[in-house]
Amino acid sequence: MTHVAEIVTFSLADSTTPEAFVKLSQSTEAFVRAAPGFAHRQLSQGEDGRWTDYVVWTDMKAAQNAAAQFPQQDFAAALMTAIKPDSIQMRHEKVLWNMTA
């Protein structure tokens, strides 16, 4: 089975602090964990201020289904308001190799 990485990079809206955004992101945890095909997720911020939300799904269908359901969730509006809309870049990639500790 080939896993799929959903990689979203973005910048925060000027009025959003990193701490507030992490808290908003944590409000998505129940939805993401319950989504069929969820495998792994991490959120990071680069030195340039850009953020990366990296989610691994068991397959492309699972990734696409979660993405389709995401906007209807209660947390979605607040989370999207916290991000600069024109900064969002989203892509899906096949995970070809994985290494853990």
Protein Blocks (a to p, Z undefined) as FASTA:
>chain_A
ZZddddddddddfklcfklmmmmmmmmmmmmmmpghiabdcddddfkopacdddddfbfk
lmmmmmmmmmmpmklmmmmmmpcfklpccdddddfbdcdZZ
